[in-house]
Amino acid sequence: MEDASLSGPAPPAGRRERLISLDALRGFDILTMVFVNYLAGMKAIPFILRHAAADQDAFTLTDVVFPGFLFIMGVSIPLALARRKADGATGLALLGHVLVRTLALLFLGVLLVNEGRFAAAAAGIGKDLWYFLAALAVFALWSAVPKGAGPTKRRFHLGLKIAAAVLLLALVVVFRGQGPDGQVTWLQTSWWGILGMIGWCYLAGSLLFLACRGDRAVLTGAIGLMTALYIGGRHGALDFLGPVNGVINVGSLFGSHAAIVTAGMLAGTFFLPGSTGAAPQARIRFLAVLGAGLLAAGFVLRPLHGFSKIQGTESYCLATAGISTLVLLLFYLGLDVLKGGKASAFLLPAGRNPLLAYLLPGFIGNGAAILGGLLHIESARVLWPFAEAGGIAGVLNAAIMTGVVLLLTAVLTRTGLILKL
């Protein structure tokens, strides 16, 4: 006899189901990303908490974080687009939303990736102050207007957004960077940064989903095609694209990494209200098969190019997509099916406000450096005293800083600062 809690009916087509597991998993992934970013560059850190080198045929816990976020984004795409469609958005409006969100992610990615080449003397402003002001502008520009806000509050938010846009535009105009050759330039796209990569993969996944209307057979086939696109690109099949490859790594962004997003979208179709297979038991069975299949595919293809996060190899992307699927299965089973959601409450602010949680570490660091300059003390070392020492002390310091980010995210979210692109 089947367990009624697992084989119950799917949610009605008109009812929106809030998945605690998806929010909690996103929060867990973001906070893990913050933690390992704080560990980056430290000495005496266990291999499992560091990125594997580009030529190592291996991946670590740290290397699963980014593909985990891509997978979670993929799961969210069908739910977000379906929610907008249910609210009356037309196909053209959905396409416009996807394009605007993509441009915003690309823009933020370029800003962040240029931090290492910022030239304060040429820009006429300190790097920490520039990025601190840019973060404030981003917070204001992409802050969501609270639901039920009255006309006065809406006008205030509109004025704040206009002021933030003007500030951000001014900062972009004065930006100057300097490369290894000493040449002073403007913003560069040497690579797109984490947010930029997310933007390109979001575009590829969303356009695919809109084009095939969530057809599971098409999505499944697309994973194979995207995998082939990466493999072909590694062996010259995309050379005909010429200079495009210098701007966008098509085989990686629209191939192996987009395959992770597509795997997530395939899983996400089972969480659409009223969809076939939306009963808990069907979801559990499908996630188990999909996760195991992707993981097996990654290991089968491993002899081609090995596991490599830096190179974004097809075996690495498929294997980590499989791991992400199985982790989602565990979160769904524990938090939604077995109703253990209370245990994940501390993760939900970061899960529902991920952009804020991602940007806060840089904002805190820039603010500490500015304060230190004003007080003639090394404020950064007050926050980050064991960064150079590394080891156990460094790991504990990273954990404390991650806790600070979690706490600030929760407080700011509660006060109404929610960033939505």
C-alpha positions as CSV (number, residue, x, y, z in Angstrom):
1,M,0.0,0.0,0.0
2,E,1.3,3.5,-1.0
3,D,1.9,6.1,1.7
4,A,-0.8,8.7,1.3
5,S,1.6,11.5,2.1
6,L,3.6,10.5,-1.0
7,S,0.9,9.6,-3.4
8,G,-1.6,12.3,-2.7
9,P,-3.1,14.4,-5.5
10,A,-1.1,17.2,-7.2
11,P,-2.0,20.8,-6.2
12,P,-4.9,22.1,-8.2
13,A,-4.0,23.9,-11.4
14,G,-5.1,27.3,-10.1
15,R,-3.3,27.1,-6.8
16,R,0.3,28.4,-6.3
17,E,2.4,26.0,-4.3
18,R,5.2,27.6,-2.3
19,L,8.1,25.1,-2.1
20,I,10.0,25.6,1.1
21,S,12.6,23.1,-0.2
22,L,13.4,25.3,-3.2
23,D,13.8,28.5,-1.1
24,A,15.8,26.7,1.5
25,L,18.1,25.0,-1.0
26,R,18.7,28.3,-2.7
27,G,19.5,29.9,0.7
28,F,21.9,27.0,1.5
29,D,23.6,27.3,-1.8
30,I,24.1,31.1,-1.5
31,L,25.4,30.9,2.0
32,T,27.8,28.1,1.0
33,M,28.9,30.4,-1.9
34,V,29.6,33.2,0.6
35,F,31.5,30.9,2.9
36,V,33.8,29.4,0.3
37,N,34.4,32.9,-1.2
38,Y,35.6,34.1,2.2
39,L,38.0,31.1,2.2
40,A,39.4,31.8,-1.3
41,G,43.1,32.4,-1.3
42,M,43.6,31.3,2.3
43,K,46.5,28.9,3.3
44,A,46.1,25.5,4.9
45,I,42.5,25.0,3.7
46,P,41.3,21.4,3.1
47,F,41.2,20.5,-0.6
48,I,37.4,19.8,-0.4
49,L,36.9,23.5,0.4
50,R,39.0,24.9,-2.4
51,H,38.5,25.0,-6.1
52,A,40.2,22.2,-8.0
53,A,42.8,23.5,-10.5
54,A,41.8,23.7,-14.2
55,D,44.0,20.7,-15.1
56,Q,42.9,18.5,-12.2
57,D,40.4,15.8,-13.1
58,A,38.4,16.4,-10.0
59,F,35.8,18.7,-8.4
60,T,35.3,19.6,-4.8
61,L,32.4,20.7,-2.6
62,T,33.2,24.3,-3.5
63,D,33.0,23.4,-7.2
64,V,29.4,22.2,-6.8
65,V,28.2,25.5,-5.5
66,F,27.9,27.4,-8.8
67,P,26.3,24.6,-10.8
68,G,24.0,24.1,-7.9
69,F,22.8,27.7,-8.3
70,L,22.3,27.2,-12.0
71,F,20.2,24.1,-11.4
72,I,18.1,25.9,-8.8
73,M,17.6,28.8,-11.2
74,G,16.5,26.2,-13.8
75,V,13.9,24.8,-11.4
76,S,12.6,28.3,-10.7
77,I,12.2,29.4,-14.4
78,P,9.1,27.3,-15.1
79,L,7.5,28.4,-11.8
80,A,8.3,32.1,-12.3
81,L,7.2,32.2,-15.9
82,A,4.0,30.3,-15.1
83,R,3.3,32.7,-12.3
84,R,3.6,35.7,-14.5
85,K,1.5,34.1,-17.2
86,A,-1.2,33.4,-14.6
87,D,-1.1,37.1,-13.6
88,G,-1.9,38.0,-17.2
89,A,1.5,38.5,-18.8
90,T,1.5,37.9,-22.6
91,G,4.2,36.0,-24.5
92,L,5.8,39.3,-25.5
93,A,5.7,40.6,-22.0
94,L,7.4,37.4,-20.8
95,L,10.1,37.8,-23.4
96,G,10.7,41.4,-22.4
97,H,11.0,40.4,-18.8
98,V,13.6,37.7,-19.7
99,L,15.6,40.2,-21.8
100,V,15.6,42.9,-19.1
101,R,16.6,40.5,-16.4
102,T,19.4,39.2,-18.6
103,L,20.8,42.6,-19.3
104,A,20.7,43.5,-15.6
105,L,22.7,40.3,-14.7
106,L,25.2,41.0,-17.4
107,F,25.6,44.6,-16.3
108,L,26.2,43.6,-12.6
109,G,28.5,40.8,-13.7
110,V,30.7,43.3,-15.7
111,L,30.8,45.8,-12.8
112,L,32.0,43.1,-10.3
113,V,34.5,41.5,-12.6
114,N,36.2,44.8,-13.2
115,E,36.9,45.4,-9.5
116,G,40.3,43.9,-9.6
117,R,41.5,46.3,-12.3
118,F,40.0,49.5,-10.9
119,A,42.4,52.5,-11.2
120,A,41.7,55.0,-8.5
121,A,44.1,57.7,-9.7
122,A,42.5,57.7,-13.2
123,A,38.9,57.5,-11.9
124,G,39.4,60.2,-9.3
125,I,37.7,58.2,-6.6
126,G,38.8,55.3,-4.4
127,K,37.9,51.8,-5.3
128,D,36.1,51.0,-2.0
129,L,34.1,54.2,-2.2
130,W,33.2,53.6,-5.8
131,Y,31.9,50.0,-5.2
132,F,30.3,51.0,-1.9
133,L,28.2,53.7,-3.7
134,A,27.6,51.4,-6.6
135,A,26.2,48.8,-4.2
136,L,23.9,51.4,-2.6
137,A,22.6,52.4,-6.0
138,V,22.0,48.8,-6.9
139,F,20.1,48.1,-3.7
140,A,17.9,51.1,-4.3
141,L,17.4,50.6,-8.1
142,W,16.4,47.0,-7.8
143,S,14.5,47.0,-4.5
144,A,11.0,45.7,-4.8
145,V,8.2,48.0,-4.0
146,P,6.2,46.5,-1.0
147,K,2.9,45.0,-1.9
148,G,0.0,47.2,-0.9
149,A,2.2,50.3,-0.8
150,G,0.1,53.5,-1.1
151,P,0.7,56.3,-3.7
152,T,3.0,58.3,-1.5
153,K,5.3,55.3,-0.8
154,R,5.3,54.4,-4.5
155,R,6.3,57.9,-5.5
156,F,9.1,57.8,-2.9
157,H,10.4,54.5,-4.3
158,L,10.2,55.9,-7.8
159,G,12.2,59.0,-6.8
160,L,14.7,56.8,-5.0
161,K,15.1,54.6,-8.1
162,I,15.6,57.5,-10.4
163,A,18.3,59.0,-8.0
164,A,20.0,55.6,-7.9
165,A,20.0,55.2,-11.6
166,V,21.6,58.7,-12.0
167,L,24.2,57.8,-9.4
168,L,25.0,54.5,-11.0
169,L,25.3,56.1,-14.5
170,A,27.7,58.7,-13.1
171,L,29.8,56.0,-11.5
172,V,29.9,54.0,-14.7
173,V,31.0,57.1,-16.6
174,V,33.9,57.9,-14.3
175,F,35.1,54.3,-14.0
176,R,38.6,53.6,-15.2
177,G,40.5,50.4,-15.1
178,Q,44.1,49.4,-15.7
179,G,45.4,46.2,-17.2
180,P,48.7,44.4,-16.8
181,D,50.2,46.5,-19.6
182,G,49.4,49.7,-17.7
183,Q,46.9,50.9,-20.2
184,V,44.0,52.8,-18.7
185,T,40.6,51.7,-20.1
186,W,36.9,51.7,-19.4
187,L,34.8,48.7,-18.3
188,Q,36.0,45.4,-19.9
189,T,34.4,42.1,-20.5
190,S,37.4,39.8,-20.3
191,W,34.9,37.4,-18.8
192,W,31.4,38.0,-17.6
193,G,31.8,37.1,-13.9
194,I,29.5,34.8,-11.9
195,L,26.4,37.0,-12.4
196,G,27.1,37.5,-16.1
197,M,27.4,33.7,-16.6
198,I,24.2,33.3,-14.7
199,G,22.6,35.9,-17.0
200,W,23.7,34.2,-20.3
201,C,22.5,30.8,-18.9
202,Y,19.2,32.3,-17.7
203,L,18.7,33.7,-21.2
204,A,19.4,30.4,-22.9
205,G,17.1,28.5,-20.5
206,S,14.2,30.9,-20.5
207,L,14.1,31.3,-24.3
208,L,14.2,27.5,-24.7
209,F,11.4,27.1,-22.2
210,L,9.2,29.7,-23.8
211,A,9.9,28.3,-27.3
212,C,9.0,24.7,-26.4
213,R,6.3,25.7,-23.8
214,G,7.9,23.4,-21.2
215,D,7.7,20.2,-23.3
216,R,9.6,17.6,-21.3
217,A,10.7,15.7,-24.4
218,V,12.2,18.8,-25.9
219,L,13.9,19.7,-22.7
220,T,15.4,16.2,-22.3
221,G,16.7,16.3,-25.9
222,A,18.1,19.8,-25.3
223,I,20.3,18.5,-22.5
224,G,21.9,16.1,-25.1
225,L,22.2,18.8,-27.7
226,M,23.8,21.3,-25.3
227,T,26.3,18.6,-24.2
228,A,27.2,17.9,-27.8
229,L,27.6,21.7,-28.4
230,Y,30.3,21.9,-25.7
231,I,32.1,18.7,-27.0
232,G,31.9,20.0,-30.6
233,G,33.2,23.4,-29.4
234,R,36.2,21.8,-27.8
235,H,37.1,20.2,-31.1
236,G,36.6,23.1,-33.4
237,A,33.0,22.7,-34.5
238,L,32.2,26.3,-33.4
239,D,35.2,28.0,-35.0
240,F,33.0,29.3,-37.7
241,L,31.5,31.7,-35.2
242,G,34.8,33.6,-35.3
243,P,34.8,36.8,-33.1
244,V,31.6,35.7,-31.3
245,N,33.7,33.1,-29.4
246,G,35.9,35.9,-28.2
247,V,32.9,37.7,-26.5
248,I,30.8,34.7,-25.5
249,N,32.1,31.1,-24.9
250,V,29.2,29.6,-26.8
251,G,30.1,26.0,-26.0
252,S,30.3,26.6,-22.3
253,L,27.6,29.2,-21.7
254,F,25.0,27.9,-24.2
255,G,26.3,24.3,-24.0
256,S,27.5,22.6,-20.9
257,H,26.4,25.2,-18.3
258,A,23.0,25.8,-20.1
259,A,22.5,22.0,-19.8
260,I,22.5,22.3,-16.0
261,V,19.8,25.0,-16.2
262,T,17.8,22.8,-18.6
263,A,18.0,19.8,-16.2
264,G,16.7,22.1,-13.5
265,M,13.8,23.3,-15.8
266,L,13.0,19.7,-16.5
267,A,12.7,19.0,-12.8
268,G,10.8,22.3,-12.4
269,T,8.0,21.1,-14.7
270,F,7.0,18.6,-12.1
271,F,6.4,21.4,-9.6
272,L,4.0,23.3,-11.9
273,P,0.5,23.4,-10.4
274,G,-1.7,20.8,-12.0
275,S,1.0,19.3,-14.2
276,T,1.3,15.6,-15.0
277,G,3.5,14.0,-12.4
278,A,3.0,16.7,-9.8
279,A,2.0,14.3,-7.0
280,P,4.8,13.9,-4.4
281,Q,5.5,10.3,-5.2
282,A,5.9,11.0,-8.9
283,R,8.2,14.0,-8.1
284,I,10.4,11.8,-5.8
285,R,10.7,9.0,-8.4
286,F,11.5,11.4,-11.2
287,L,14.1,13.4,-9.2
288,A,15.8,10.2,-8.2
289,V,16.0,8.9,-11.8
290,L,17.0,12.2,-13.2
291,G,19.7,12.7,-10.6
292,A,21.2,9.3,-11.0
293,G,21.0,9.5,-14.8
294,L,22.9,12.8,-14.9
295,L,25.5,11.7,-12.5
296,A,26.1,8.5,-14.4
297,A,26.3,10.4,-17.7
298,G,28.9,12.7,-16.2
299,F,31.1,9.7,-15.2
300,V,30.6,8.0,-18.6
301,L,31.8,11.1,-20.4
302,R,34.6,11.8,-18.0
303,P,37.3,10.2,-20.3
304,L,36.7,12.9,-22.9
305,H,37.8,16.0,-21.0
306,G,37.7,15.1,-17.4
307,F,36.0,16.9,-14.5
308,S,36.9,20.6,-14.6
309,K,35.0,23.5,-13.2
310,I,37.3,26.1,-14.7
311,Q,36.8,24.6,-18.2
312,G,33.2,23.9,-17.6
313,T,33.5,20.4,-19.1
314,E,30.5,18.4,-20.1
315,S,31.3,15.6,-17.6
316,Y,31.6,18.1,-14.7
317,C,28.4,19.9,-15.6
318,L,26.3,16.7,-16.0
319,A,27.7,15.2,-12.8
320,T,27.2,18.3,-10.7
321,A,23.7,18.7,-12.1
322,G,23.0,15.1,-11.0
323,I,24.3,15.9,-7.5
324,S,22.1,19.1,-7.4
325,T,19.1,17.1,-8.4
326,L,19.6,14.5,-5.6
327,V,20.2,17.3,-3.1
328,L,16.9,18.9,-4.2
329,L,15.2,15.5,-3.7
330,L,16.5,15.3,-0.1
331,F,15.4,18.9,0.7
332,Y,11.9,18.3,-0.9
333,L,11.5,15.0,1.0
334,G,12.5,16.5,4.3
335,L,11.0,19.9,4.2
336,D,7.9,19.7,2.0
337,V,6.8,16.0,2.1
338,L,7.7,15.3,5.7
339,K,6.9,18.9,6.8
340,G,10.2,19.7,8.4
341,G,10.2,23.2,7.1
342,K,10.8,24.8,10.5
343,A,14.4,23.5,10.5
344,S,15.2,25.5,7.4
345,A,13.8,28.9,8.6
346,F,17.2,30.4,9.0
347,L,18.0,29.7,5.3
348,L,14.8,31.3,3.9
349,P,15.8,35.0,4.0
350,A,18.9,34.3,1.8
351,G,16.8,31.9,-0.4
352,R,14.1,34.5,-1.0
353,N,16.6,37.4,-1.3
354,P,19.6,35.8,-2.9
355,L,21.0,38.8,-4.8
356,L,21.2,40.8,-1.6
357,A,23.0,38.0,0.2
358,Y,25.4,37.6,-2.7
359,L,26.3,41.4,-2.8
360,L,26.5,42.0,1.0
361,P,30.0,40.5,1.5
362,G,31.6,43.0,-0.9
363,F,29.5,45.8,0.5
364,I,30.6,45.0,4.1
365,G,34.3,44.8,3.0
366,N,34.1,48.1,1.1
367,G,32.4,49.8,4.0
368,A,35.0,48.5,6.5
369,A,37.8,49.7,4.3
370,I,36.3,53.2,4.0
371,L,35.7,53.3,7.8
372,G,39.3,52.2,8.4
373,G,40.6,55.0,6.1
374,L,38.6,57.6,8.0
375,L,39.7,56.4,11.4
376,H,43.3,55.5,10.3
377,I,42.9,51.9,11.4
378,E,42.7,48.7,9.5
379,S,39.0,48.0,9.9
380,A,39.1,45.2,7.4
381,R,41.4,43.3,9.7
382,V,39.0,43.8,12.6
383,L,36.4,41.9,10.5
384,W,38.9,39.6,8.9
385,P,41.8,39.0,11.3
386,F,42.7,35.4,10.2
387,A,42.5,35.7,6.5
388,E,46.3,35.5,6.0
389,A,46.8,32.8,8.6
390,G,44.1,30.5,7.2
391,G,43.8,27.0,8.7
392,I,41.1,26.3,11.4
393,A,41.1,30.0,12.6
394,G,40.5,31.1,9.0
395,V,37.7,28.7,8.5
396,L,36.0,29.8,11.8
397,N,36.5,33.4,10.7
398,A,34.8,32.7,7.4
399,A,32.0,30.9,9.2
400,I,31.4,34.0,11.5
401,M,31.4,36.4,8.5
402,T,28.9,34.1,6.7
403,G,26.8,34.3,9.8
404,V,27.0,38.1,9.8
405,V,25.9,38.1,6.1
406,L,23.0,35.7,7.0
407,L,21.9,37.9,9.9
408,L,22.1,41.2,7.8
409,T,20.1,39.5,5.0
410,A,17.4,38.5,7.4
411,V,17.2,41.9,9.1
412,L,17.2,43.8,5.8
413,T,14.7,41.4,4.3
414,R,12.4,41.9,7.3
415,T,12.6,45.7,6.9
416,G,11.5,45.3,3.3
417,L,14.7,45.5,1.3
418,I,14.2,42.8,-1.3
419,L,16.1,42.9,-4.5
420,K,14.3,41.8,-7.7
421,L,15.8,42.1,-11.1
